[in-house]
Amino acid sequence: MNGKNRKDIAAGLEVEIVLKQDQRTGKRTRGIVKDILTNSSTHPHGIKVRLTDGQVGRVQEIIRKGQ
């Protein structure tokens, strides 16, 4: 599942994001969503989130639902 719709993303989900500094290469970082930072319902480049470790990026893929 891609990360372009805000309704599909919630705290506790395991996701892959692209950090700002990795946008050119597309390198992905995996983590657990802590906060959703995008206010709009959709975003063409992915919904921006903060992971539990503090990293911020746009969701590229939802790996699995949280516990």
PQR file of N, CA, C, O and H, with PARSE charges and radii, in Angstrom:
ATOM      1  N   MET A   1       0.849  -1.175   0.000 -0.4000 1.5000
ATOM      2  CA  MET A   1       0.000   0.000   0.000 -0.0000 2.0000
ATOM      3  C   MET A   1       0.897   1.241   0.000  0.5500 1.7000
ATOM      4  O   MET A   1       1.863   1.314   0.759 -0.5500 1.4000
ATOM      5  N   ASN A   2       0.574   2.202  -0.846 -0.4000 1.5000
ATOM      6  CA  ASN A   2       1.391   3.408  -0.884 -0.0000 2.0000
ATOM      7  C   ASN A   2       0.983   4.374   0.225  0.5500 1.7000
ATOM      8  O   ASN A   2      -0.029   4.158   0.892 -0.5500 1.4000
ATOM      9  H   ASN A   2      -0.211   2.142  -1.462  0.4000 1.0000
ATOM     10  N   GLY A   3       1.747   5.415   0.423 -0.4000 1.5000
ATOM     11  CA  GLY A   3       1.519   6.338   1.522 -0.0000 2.0000
ATOM     12  C   GLY A   3       0.990   7.686   1.096  0.5500 1.7000
ATOM     13  O   GLY A   3       1.325   8.702   1.706 -0.5500 1.4000
ATOM     14  H   GLY A   3       2.569   5.590  -0.118  0.4000 1.0000
ATOM     15  N   LYS A   4       0.164   7.718   0.054 -0.4000 1.5000
ATOM     16  CA  LYS A   4      -0.321   8.997  -0.471 -0.0000 2.0000
ATOM     17  C   LYS A   4      -1.649   9.449   0.133  0.5500 1.7000
ATOM     18  O   LYS A   4      -2.045  10.601  -0.045 -0.5500 1.4000
ATOM     19  H   LYS A   4      -0.109   6.893  -0.441  0.4000 1.0000
ATOM     20  N   ASN A   5      -2.341   8.557   0.843 -0.4000 1.5000
ATOM     21  CA  ASN A   5      -3.624   8.898   1.457 -0.0000 2.0000
ATOM     22  C   ASN A   5      -3.489   8.936   2.976  0.5500 1.7000
ATOM     23  O   ASN A   5      -3.067   7.960   3.596 -0.5500 1.4000
ATOM     24  H   ASN A   5      -2.019   7.622   0.988  0.4000 1.0000
ATOM     25  N   ARG A   6      -3.849  10.064   3.562 -0.4000 1.5000
ATOM     26  CA  ARG A   6      -3.706  10.248   5.010 -0.0000 2.0000
ATOM     27  C   ARG A   6      -4.535   9.232   5.797  0.5500 1.7000
ATOM     28  O   ARG A   6      -4.129   8.782   6.869 -0.5500 1.4000
ATOM     29  H   ARG A   6      -4.191  10.856   3.058  0.4000 1.0000
ATOM     30  N   LYS A   7      -5.704   8.877   5.252 -0.4000 1.5000
ATOM     31  CA  LYS A   7      -6.605   7.950   5.960 -0.0000 2.0000
ATOM     32  C   LYS A   7      -5.995   6.557   6.146  0.5500 1.7000
ATOM     33  O   LYS A   7      -6.419   5.812   7.029 -0.5500 1.4000
ATOM     34  H   LYS A   7      -6.034   9.243   4.382  0.4000 1.0000
ATOM     35  N   ASP A   8      -5.002   6.197   5.321 -0.4000 1.5000
ATOM     36  CA  ASP A   8      -4.370   4.876   5.404 -0.0000 2.0000
ATOM     37  C   ASP A   8      -3.254   4.816   6.446  0.5500 1.7000
ATOM     38  O   ASP A   8      -2.737   3.737   6.737 -0.5500 1.4000
ATOM     39  H   ASP A   8      -4.658   6.802   4.603  0.4000 1.0000
ATOM     40  N   ILE A   9      -2.881   5.963   7.007 -0.4000 1.5000
ATOM     41  CA  ILE A   9      -1.728   6.042   7.901 -0.0000 2.0000
ATOM     42  C   ILE A   9      -2.182   6.389   9.309  0.5500 1.7000
ATOM     43  O   ILE A   9      -3.036   7.255   9.501 -0.5500 1.4000
ATOM     44  H   ILE A   9      -3.302   6.839   6.770  0.4000 1.0000
ATOM     45  N   ALA A  10      -1.606   5.706  10.292 -0.4000 1.5000
ATOM     46  CA  ALA A  10      -1.931   5.970  11.694 -0.0000 2.0000
ATOM     47  C   ALA A  10      -0.699   5.686  12.540  0.5500 1.7000
ATOM     48  O   ALA A  10       0.207   4.968  12.118 -0.5500 1.4000
ATOM     49  H   ALA A  10      -0.912   5.002  10.136  0.4000 1.0000
ATOM     50  N   ALA A  11      -0.675   6.253  13.726 -0.4000 1.5000
ATOM     51  CA  ALA A  11       0.426   5.997  14.659 -0.0000 2.0000
ATOM     52  C   ALA A  11       0.513   4.504  14.930  0.5500 1.7000
ATOM     53  O   ALA A  11      -0.508   3.835  15.093 -0.5500 1.4000
ATOM     54  H   ALA A  11      -1.411   6.837  14.069  0.4000 1.0000
ATOM     55  N   GLY A  12       1.729   3.986  14.977 -0.4000 1.5000
ATOM     56  CA  GLY A  12       1.941   2.574  15.240 -0.0000 2.0000
ATOM     57  C   GLY A  12       2.160   1.720  14.008  0.5500 1.7000
ATOM     58  O   GLY A  12       2.546   0.557  14.131 -0.5500 1.4000
ATOM     59  H   GLY A  12       2.558   4.530  14.845  0.4000 1.0000
ATOM     60  N   LEU A  13       1.921   2.270  12.812 -0.4000 1.5000
ATOM     61  CA  LEU A  13       2.159   1.508  11.588 -0.0000 2.0000
ATOM     62  C   LEU A  13       3.642   1.422  11.292  0.5500 1.7000
ATOM     63  O   LEU A  13       4.392   2.359  11.565 -0.5500 1.4000
ATOM     64  H   LEU A  13       1.607   3.214  12.713  0.4000 1.0000
ATOM     65  N   GLU A  14       4.069   0.296  10.733 -0.4000 1.5000
ATOM     66  CA  GLU A  14       5.436   0.180  10.240 -0.0000 2.0000
ATOM     67  C   GLU A  14       5.431   0.634   8.783  0.5500 1.7000
ATOM     68  O   GLU A  14       4.668   0.119   7.966 -0.5500 1.4000
ATOM     69  H   GLU A  14       3.460  -0.466  10.511  0.4000 1.0000
ATOM     70  N   VAL A  15       6.290   1.604   8.467 -0.4000 1.5000
ATOM     71  CA  VAL A  15       6.311   2.192   7.135 -0.0000 2.0000
ATOM     72  C   VAL A  15       7.745   2.351   6.634  0.5500 1.7000
ATOM     73  O   VAL A  15       8.706   2.264   7.398 -0.5500 1.4000
ATOM     74  H   VAL A  15       6.910   2.023   9.130  0.4000 1.0000
ATOM     75  N   GLU A  16       7.857   2.587   5.322 -0.4000 1.5000
ATOM     76  CA  GLU A  16       9.131   2.995   4.735 -0.0000 2.0000
ATOM     77  C   GLU A  16       8.955   4.428   4.270  0.5500 1.7000
ATOM     78  O   GLU A  16       8.005   4.749   3.556 -0.5500 1.4000
ATOM     79  H   GLU A  16       7.076   2.658   4.701  0.4000 1.0000
ATOM     80  N   ILE A  17       9.889   5.297   4.684 -0.4000 1.5000
ATOM     81  CA  ILE A  17       9.833   6.702   4.301 -0.0000 2.0000
ATOM     82  C   ILE A  17      11.092   7.070   3.528  0.5500 1.7000
ATOM     83  O   ILE A  17      12.099   6.363   3.574 -0.5500 1.4000
ATOM     84  H   ILE A  17      10.660   5.036   5.264  0.4000 1.0000
ATOM     85  N   VAL A  18      11.013   8.195   2.814 -0.4000 1.5000
ATOM     86  CA  VAL A  18      12.184   8.802   2.205 -0.0000 2.0000
ATOM     87  C   VAL A  18      12.449  10.095   2.955  0.5500 1.7000
ATOM     88  O   VAL A  18      11.597  10.982   3.007 -0.5500 1.4000
ATOM     89  H   VAL A  18      10.195   8.770   2.777  0.4000 1.0000
ATOM     90  N   LEU A  19      13.643  10.195   3.538 -0.4000 1.5000
ATOM     91  CA  LEU A  19      14.053  11.403   4.243 -0.0000 2.0000
ATOM     92  C   LEU A  19      14.360  12.498   3.222  0.5500 1.7000
ATOM     93  O   LEU A  19      14.666  12.209   2.066 -0.5500 1.4000
ATOM     94  H   LEU A  19      14.336   9.474   3.496  0.4000 1.0000
ATOM     95  N   LYS A  20      14.275  13.768   3.660 -0.4000 1.5000
ATOM     96  CA  LYS A  20      14.534  14.895   2.776 -0.0000 2.0000
ATOM     97  C   LYS A  20      15.885  14.757   2.064  0.5500 1.7000
ATOM     98  O   LYS A  20      15.975  14.960   0.853 -0.5500 1.4000
ATOM     99  H   LYS A  20      14.026  14.003   4.600  0.4000 1.0000
ATOM    100  N   GLN A  21      16.921  14.414   2.813 -0.4000 1.5000
ATOM    101  CA  GLN A  21      18.259  14.313   2.211 -0.0000 2.0000
ATOM    102  C   GLN A  21      18.407  13.124   1.268  0.5500 1.7000
ATOM    103  O   GLN A  21      19.372  13.055   0.507 -0.5500 1.4000
ATOM    104  H   GLN A  21      16.848  14.249   3.796  0.4000 1.0000
ATOM    105  N   ASP A  22      17.456  12.182   1.311 -0.4000 1.5000
ATOM    106  CA  ASP A  22      17.517  10.995   0.451 -0.0000 2.0000
ATOM    107  C   ASP A  22      16.574  11.073  -0.742  0.5500 1.7000
ATOM    108  O   ASP A  22      16.432  10.095  -1.477 -0.5500 1.4000
ATOM    109  H   ASP A  22      16.672  12.238   1.930  0.4000 1.0000
ATOM    110  N   GLN A  23      15.922  12.226  -0.951 -0.4000 1.5000
ATOM    111  CA  GLN A  23      14.936  12.319  -2.025 -0.0000 2.0000
ATOM    112  C   GLN A  23      15.547  12.079  -3.408  0.5500 1.7000
ATOM    113  O   GLN A  23      14.902  11.474  -4.265 -0.5500 1.4000
ATOM    114  H   GLN A  23      16.037  13.020  -0.354  0.4000 1.0000
ATOM    115  N   ARG A  24      16.774  12.539  -3.639 -0.4000 1.5000
ATOM    116  CA  ARG A  24      17.413  12.355  -4.949 -0.0000 2.0000
ATOM    117  C   ARG A  24      17.692  10.878  -5.235  0.5500 1.7000
ATOM    118  O   ARG A  24      17.493  10.409  -6.356 -0.5500 1.4000
ATOM    119  H   ARG A  24      17.298  13.031  -2.944  0.4000 1.0000
ATOM    120  N   THR A  25      18.149  10.155  -4.224 -0.4000 1.5000
ATOM    121  CA  THR A  25      18.506   8.751  -4.421 -0.0000 2.0000
ATOM    122  C   THR A  25      17.317   7.816  -4.237  0.5500 1.7000
ATOM    123  O   THR A  25      17.296   6.721  -4.799 -0.5500 1.4000
ATOM    124  H   THR A  25      18.310  10.536  -3.313  0.4000 1.0000
ATOM    125  N   GLY A  26      16.318   8.242  -3.448 -0.4000 1.5000
ATOM    126  CA  GLY A  26      15.168   7.386  -3.185 -0.0000 2.0000
ATOM    127  C   GLY A  26      15.418   6.371  -2.087  0.5500 1.7000
ATOM    128  O   GLY A  26      14.614   5.460  -1.887 -0.5500 1.4000
ATOM    129  H   GLY A  26      16.335   9.132  -2.992  0.4000 1.0000
ATOM    130  N   LYS A  27      16.536   6.521  -1.365 -0.4000 1.5000
ATOM    131  CA  LYS A  27      16.862   5.595  -0.271 -0.0000 2.0000
ATOM    132  C   LYS A  27      15.755   5.628   0.775  0.5500 1.7000
ATOM    133  O   LYS A  27      15.312   6.698   1.191 -0.5500 1.4000
ATOM    134  H   LYS A  27      17.189   7.261  -1.527  0.4000 1.0000
ATOM    135  N   ARG A  28      15.319   4.462   1.188 -0.4000 1.5000
ATOM    136  CA  ARG A  28      14.209   4.363   2.143 -0.0000 2.0000
ATOM    137  C   ARG A  28      14.692   4.036   3.542  0.5500 1.7000
ATOM    138  O   ARG A  28      15.703   3.359   3.732 -0.5500 1.4000
ATOM    139  H   ARG A  28      15.679   3.592   0.850  0.4000 1.0000
ATOM    140  N   THR A  29      13.944   4.535   4.517 -0.4000 1.5000
ATOM    141  CA  THR A  29      14.212   4.283   5.925 -0.0000 2.0000
ATOM    142  C   THR A  29      12.956   3.664   6.521  0.5500 1.7000
ATOM    143  O   THR A  29      11.852   4.163   6.304 -0.5500 1.4000
ATOM    144  H   THR A  29      13.124   5.085   4.363  0.4000 1.0000
ATOM    145  N   ARG A  30      13.120   2.577   7.272 -0.4000 1.5000
ATOM    146  CA  ARG A  30      11.969   1.885   7.862 -0.0000 2.0000
ATOM    147  C   ARG A  30      11.805   2.287   9.318  0.5500 1.7000
ATOM    148  O   ARG A  30      12.785   2.465  10.041 -0.5500 1.4000
ATOM    149  H   ARG A  30      14.017   2.171   7.448  0.4000 1.0000
ATOM    150  N   GLY A  31      10.558   2.427   9.735 -0.4000 1.5000
ATOM    151  CA  GLY A  31      10.301   2.764  11.131 -0.0000 2.0000
ATOM    152  C   GLY A  31       8.824   2.725  11.462  0.5500 1.7000
ATOM    153  O   GLY A  31       7.989   2.367  10.631 -0.5500 1.4000
ATOM    154  H   GLY A  31       9.762   2.283   9.147  0.4000 1.0000
ATOM    155  N   ILE A  32       8.519   3.100  12.695 -0.4000 1.5000
ATOM    156  CA  ILE A  32       7.148   3.110  13.204 -0.0000 2.0000
ATOM    157  C   ILE A  32       6.657   4.554  13.286  0.5500 1.7000
ATOM    158  O   ILE A  32       7.357   5.419  13.813 -0.5500 1.4000
ATOM    159  H   ILE A  32       9.197   3.391  13.370  0.4000 1.0000
ATOM    160  N   VAL A  33       5.456   4.818  12.767 -0.4000 1.5000
ATOM    161  CA  VAL A  33       4.888   6.162  12.763 -0.0000 2.0000
ATOM    162  C   VAL A  33       4.563   6.610  14.188  0.5500 1.7000
ATOM    163  O   VAL A  33       3.921   5.888  14.951 -0.5500 1.4000
ATOM    164  H   VAL A  33       4.887   4.115  12.339  0.4000 1.0000
ATOM    165  N   LYS A  34       5.022   7.824  14.531 -0.4000 1.5000
ATOM    166  CA  LYS A  34       4.672   8.441  15.802 -0.0000 2.0000
ATOM    167  C   LYS A  34       3.634   9.538  15.588  0.5500 1.7000
ATOM    168  O   LYS A  34       2.617   9.580  16.281 -0.5500 1.4000
ATOM    169  H   LYS A  34       5.543   8.410  13.911  0.4000 1.0000
ATOM    170  N   ASP A  35       3.896  10.437  14.616 -0.4000 1.5000
ATOM    171  CA  ASP A  35       2.999  11.563  14.326 -0.0000 2.0000
ATOM    172  C   ASP A  35       2.812  11.700  12.824  0.5500 1.7000
ATOM    173  O   ASP A  35       3.717  11.398  12.045 -0.5500 1.4000
ATOM    174  H   ASP A  35       4.722  10.403  14.053  0.4000 1.0000
ATOM    175  N   ILE A  36       1.617  12.162  12.420 -0.4000 1.5000
ATOM    176  CA  ILE A  36       1.352  12.505  11.023 -0.0000 2.0000
ATOM    177  C   ILE A  36       1.483  14.020  10.917  0.5500 1.7000
ATOM    178  O   ILE A  36       0.829  14.757  11.654 -0.5500 1.4000
ATOM    179  H   ILE A  36       0.883  12.407  13.052  0.4000 1.0000
ATOM    180  N   LEU A  37       2.327  14.482  10.002 -0.4000 1.5000
ATOM    181  CA  LEU A  37       2.614  15.908   9.893 -0.0000 2.0000
ATOM    182  C   LEU A  37       1.878  16.599   8.744  0.5500 1.7000
ATOM    183  O   LEU A  37       1.731  17.821   8.759 -0.5500 1.4000
ATOM    184  H   LEU A  37       2.859  13.884   9.403  0.4000 1.0000
ATOM    185  N   THR A  38       1.417  15.843   7.754 -0.4000 1.5000
ATOM    186  CA  THR A  38       0.668  16.418   6.632 -0.0000 2.0000
ATOM    187  C   THR A  38      -0.786  16.591   7.040  0.5500 1.7000
ATOM    188  O   THR A  38      -1.409  15.663   7.555 -0.5500 1.4000
ATOM    189  H   THR A  38       1.537  14.850   7.741  0.4000 1.0000
ATOM    190  N   ASN A  39      -1.330  17.799   6.803 -0.4000 1.5000
ATOM    191  CA  ASN A  39      -2.724  18.073   7.166 -0.0000 2.0000
ATOM    192  C   ASN A  39      -3.717  17.707   6.068  0.5500 1.7000
ATOM    193  O   ASN A  39      -4.864  17.371   6.363 -0.5500 1.4000
ATOM    194  H   ASN A  39      -0.824  18.553   6.384  0.4000 1.0000
ATOM    195  N   SER A  40      -3.290  17.767   4.798 -0.4000 1.5000
ATOM    196  CA  SER A  40      -4.213  17.467   3.702 -0.0000 2.0000
ATOM    197  C   SER A  40      -4.501  15.966   3.633  0.5500 1.7000
ATOM    198  O   SER A  40      -3.738  15.154   4.156 -0.5500 1.4000
ATOM    199  H   SER A  40      -2.359  18.039   4.559  0.4000 1.0000
ATOM    200  N   SER A  41      -5.608  15.610   2.983 -0.4000 1.5000
ATOM    201  CA  SER A  41      -6.026  14.204   2.930 -0.0000 2.0000
ATOM    202  C   SER A  41      -5.150  13.361   2.007  0.5500 1.7000
ATOM    203  O   SER A  41      -5.040  12.149   2.195 -0.5500 1.4000
ATOM    204  H   SER A  41      -6.228  16.270   2.558  0.4000 1.0000
ATOM    205  N   THR A  42      -4.525  13.995   1.009 -0.4000 1.5000
ATOM    206  CA  THR A  42      -3.616  13.287   0.105 -0.0000 2.0000
ATOM    207  C   THR A  42      -2.414  14.165  -0.197  0.5500 1.7000
ATOM    208  O   THR A  42      -2.461  15.382  -0.017 -0.5500 1.4000
ATOM    209  H   THR A  42      -4.614  14.980   0.857  0.4000 1.0000
ATOM    210  N   HIS A  43      -1.335  13.540  -0.658 -0.4000 1.5000
ATOM    211  CA  HIS A  43      -0.156  14.268  -1.118 -0.0000 2.0000
ATOM    212  C   HIS A  43       0.522  13.426  -2.187  0.5500 1.7000
ATOM    213  O   HIS A  43       0.745  12.233  -1.980 -0.5500 1.4000
ATOM    214  H   HIS A  43      -1.297  12.551  -0.805  0.4000 1.0000
ATOM    215  N   PRO A  44       0.861  14.034  -3.345 -0.5600 1.5000
ATOM    216  CA  PRO A  44       1.415  13.245  -4.457  0.2800 2.0000
ATOM    217  C   PRO A  44       2.762  12.591  -4.162  0.5500 1.7000
ATOM    218  O   PRO A  44       3.106  11.588  -4.788 -0.5500 1.4000
ATOM    219  N   HIS A  45       3.526  13.139  -3.224 -0.4000 1.5000
ATOM    220  CA  HIS A  45       4.841  12.570  -2.901 -0.0000 2.0000
ATOM    221  C   HIS A  45       4.822  11.728  -1.632  0.5500 1.7000
ATOM    222  O   HIS A  45       5.862  11.220  -1.210 -0.5500 1.4000
ATOM    223  H   HIS A  45       3.246  13.953  -2.715  0.4000 1.0000
ATOM    224  N   GLY A  46       3.666  11.576  -1.027 -0.4000 1.5000
ATOM    225  CA  GLY A  46       3.546  10.789   0.201 -0.0000 2.0000
ATOM    226  C   GLY A  46       3.250  11.671   1.403  0.5500 1.7000
ATOM    227  O   GLY A  46       3.657  12.832   1.452 -0.5500 1.4000
ATOM    228  H   GLY A  46       2.822  11.988  -1.370  0.4000 1.0000
ATOM    229  N   ILE A  47       2.549  11.116   2.358 -0.4000 1.5000
ATOM    230  CA  ILE A  47       2.197  11.835   3.580 -0.0000 2.0000
ATOM    231  C   ILE A  47       3.443  11.970   4.454  0.5500 1.7000
ATOM    232  O   ILE A  47       4.174  10.999   4.652 -0.5500 1.4000
ATOM    233  H   ILE A  47       2.219  10.172   2.319  0.4000 1.0000
ATOM    234  N   LYS A  48       3.683  13.167   4.973 -0.4000 1.5000
ATOM    235  CA  LYS A  48       4.861  13.391   5.816 -0.0000 2.0000
ATOM    236  C   LYS A  48       4.554  12.939   7.244  0.5500 1.7000
ATOM    237  O   LYS A  48       3.523  13.290   7.817 -0.5500 1.4000
ATOM    238  H   LYS A  48       3.089  13.956   4.813  0.4000 1.0000
ATOM    239  N   VAL A  49       5.476  12.149   7.804 -0.4000 1.5000
ATOM    240  CA  VAL A  49       5.309  11.616   9.160 -0.0000 2.0000
ATOM    241  C   VAL A  49       6.599  11.762   9.963  0.5500 1.7000
ATOM    242  O   VAL A  49       7.680  11.943   9.404 -0.5500 1.4000
ATOM    243  H   VAL A  49       6.314  11.864   7.339  0.4000 1.0000
ATOM    244  N   ARG A  50       6.461  11.681  11.273 -0.4000 1.5000
ATOM    245  CA  ARG A  50       7.612  11.584  12.183 -0.0000 2.0000
ATOM    246  C   ARG A  50       7.612  10.177  12.736  0.5500 1.7000
ATOM    247  O   ARG A  50       6.589   9.686  13.212 -0.5500 1.4000
ATOM    248  H   ARG A  50       5.582  11.534  11.727  0.4000 1.0000
ATOM    249  N   LEU A  51       8.778   9.522  12.672 -0.4000 1.5000
ATOM    250  CA  LEU A  51       8.916   8.175  13.214 -0.0000 2.0000
ATOM    251  C   LEU A  51       9.198   8.243  14.714  0.5500 1.7000
ATOM    252  O   LEU A  51       9.498   9.310  15.249 -0.5500 1.4000
ATOM    253  H   LEU A  51       9.609   9.922  12.285  0.4000 1.0000
ATOM    254  N   THR A  52       9.100   7.103  15.381 -0.4000 1.5000
ATOM    255  CA  THR A  52       9.331   7.051  16.826 -0.0000 2.0000
ATOM    256  C   THR A  52      10.748   7.456  17.194  0.5500 1.7000
ATOM    257  O   THR A  52      10.989   7.891  18.320 -0.5500 1.4000
ATOM    258  H   THR A  52       8.856   6.236  14.946  0.4000 1.0000
ATOM    259  N   ASP A  53      11.703   7.321  16.257 -0.4000 1.5000
ATOM    260  CA  ASP A  53      13.089   7.730  16.541 -0.0000 2.0000
ATOM    261  C   ASP A  53      13.354   9.195  16.191  0.5500 1.7000
ATOM    262  O   ASP A  53      14.486   9.664  16.312 -0.5500 1.4000
ATOM    263  H   ASP A  53      11.507   6.968  15.343  0.4000 1.0000
ATOM    264  N   GLY A  54      12.306   9.928  15.753 -0.4000 1.5000
ATOM    265  CA  GLY A  54      12.422  11.355  15.490 -0.0000 2.0000
ATOM    266  C   GLY A  54      12.682  11.738  14.047  0.5500 1.7000
ATOM    267  O   GLY A  54      12.618  12.919  13.708 -0.5500 1.4000
ATOM    268  H   GLY A  54      11.387   9.547  15.655  0.4000 1.0000
ATOM    269  N   GLN A  55      12.974  10.770  13.186 -0.4000 1.5000
ATOM    270  CA  GLN A  55      13.223  11.080  11.778 -0.0000 2.0000
ATOM    271  C   GLN A  55      11.921  11.463  11.085  0.5500 1.7000
ATOM    272  O   GLN A  55      10.859  10.921  11.389 -0.5500 1.4000
ATOM    273  H   GLN A  55      13.025   9.810  13.461  0.4000 1.0000
ATOM    274  N   VAL A  56      12.021  12.418  10.136 -0.4000 1.5000
ATOM    275  CA  VAL A  56      10.851  12.918   9.415 -0.0000 2.0000
ATOM    276  C   VAL A  56      11.030  12.665   7.929  0.5500 1.7000
ATOM    277  O   VAL A  56      12.094  12.928   7.368 -0.5500 1.4000
ATOM    278  H   VAL A  56      12.884  12.858   9.889  0.4000 1.0000
ATOM    279  N   GLY A  57       9.978  12.149   7.292 -0.4000 1.5000
ATOM    280  CA  GLY A  57      10.030  11.916   5.855 -0.0000 2.0000
ATOM    281  C   GLY A  57       8.655  11.602   5.310  0.5500 1.7000
ATOM    282  O   GLY A  57       7.664  11.598   6.040 -0.5500 1.4000
ATOM    283  H   GLY A  57       9.114  11.935   7.748  0.4000 1.0000
ATOM    284  N   ARG A  58       8.609  11.340   4.014 -0.4000 1.5000
ATOM    285  CA  ARG A  58       7.342  11.050   3.344 -0.0000 2.0000
ATOM    286  C   ARG A  58       7.175   9.538   3.149  0.5500 1.7000
ATOM    287  O   ARG A  58       8.094   8.845   2.712 -0.5500 1.4000
ATOM    288  H   ARG A  58       9.414  11.344   3.420  0.4000 1.0000
ATOM    289  N   VAL A  59       5.991   9.055   3.480 -0.4000 1.5000
ATOM    290  CA  VAL A  59       5.703   7.616   3.399 -0.0000 2.0000
ATOM    291  C   VAL A  59       5.683   7.161   1.947  0.5500 1.7000
ATOM    292  O   VAL A  59       4.972   7.723   1.115 -0.5500 1.4000
ATOM    293  H   VAL A  59       5.245   9.617   3.835  0.4000 1.0000
ATOM    294  N   GLN A  60       6.475   6.137   1.659 -0.4000 1.5000
ATOM    295  CA  GLN A  60       6.511   5.525   0.330 -0.0000 2.0000
ATOM    296  C   GLN A  60       5.731   4.220   0.307  0.5500 1.7000
ATOM    297  O   GLN A  60       5.143   3.861  -0.713 -0.5500 1.4000
ATOM    298  H   GLN A  60       7.054   5.681   2.336  0.4000 1.0000
ATOM    299  N   GLU A  61       5.724   3.507   1.435 -0.4000 1.5000
ATOM    300  CA  GLU A  61       5.040   2.221   1.483 -0.0000 2.0000
ATOM    301  C   GLU A  61       4.664   1.898   2.926  0.5500 1.7000
ATOM    302  O   GLU A  61       5.425   2.158   3.858 -0.5500 1.4000
ATOM    303  H   GLU A  61       6.201   3.799   2.264  0.4000 1.0000
ATOM    304  N   ILE A  62       3.483   1.330   3.086 -0.4000 1.5000
ATOM    305  CA  ILE A  62       3.048   0.841   4.405 -0.0000 2.0000
ATOM    306  C   ILE A  62       3.416  -0.625   4.458  0.5500 1.7000
ATOM    307  O   ILE A  62       2.950  -1.413   3.634 -0.5500 1.4000
ATOM    308  H   ILE A  62       2.865   1.119   2.330  0.4000 1.0000
ATOM    309  N   ILE A  63       4.253  -1.005   5.423 -0.4000 1.5000
ATOM    310  CA  ILE A  63       4.746  -2.377   5.525 -0.0000 2.0000
ATOM    311  C   ILE A  63       3.710  -3.269   6.190  0.5500 1.7000
ATOM    312  O   ILE A  63       3.306  -4.288   5.629 -0.5500 1.4000
ATOM    313  H   ILE A  63       4.632  -0.366   6.091  0.4000 1.0000
ATOM    314  N   ARG A  64       3.278  -2.883   7.391 -0.4000 1.5000
ATOM    315  CA  ARG A  64       2.247  -3.672   8.081 -0.0000 2.0000
ATOM    316  C   ARG A  64       1.592  -2.835   9.164  0.5500 1.7000
ATOM    317  O   ARG A  64       2.134  -1.833   9.634 -0.5500 1.4000
ATOM    318  H   ARG A  64       3.606  -2.055   7.847  0.4000 1.0000
ATOM    319  N   LYS A  65       0.419  -3.282   9.536 -0.4000 1.5000
ATOM    320  CA  LYS A  65      -0.341  -2.607  10.588 -0.0000 2.0000
ATOM    321  C   LYS A  65       0.366  -2.774  11.923  0.5500 1.7000
ATOM    322  O   LYS A  65       1.049  -3.772  12.151 -0.5500 1.4000
ATOM    323  H   LYS A  65      -0.021  -4.095   9.155  0.4000 1.0000
ATOM    324  N   GLY A  66       0.199  -1.796  12.803 -0.4000 1.5000
ATOM    325  CA  GLY A  66       0.817  -1.843  14.125 -0.0000 2.0000
ATOM    326  C   GLY A  66       0.148  -2.861  15.025  0.5500 1.7000
ATOM    327  O   GLY A  66      -0.912  -3.393  14.695 -0.5500 1.4000
ATOM    328  H   GLY A  66      -0.356  -0.985  12.618  0.4000 1.0000
ATOM    329  N   GLN A  67       0.776  -3.132  16.172 -0.4000 1.5000
ATOM    330  CA  GLN A  67       0.231  -4.110  17.109 -0.0000 2.0000
ATOM    331  C   GLN A  67      -0.955  -3.533  17.853  0.5500 1.7000
ATOM    332  O   GLN A  67      -1.550  -4.212  18.689 -0.5500 1.4000
ATOM    333  H   GLN A  67       1.637  -2.700  16.440  0.4000 1.0000
TER
END
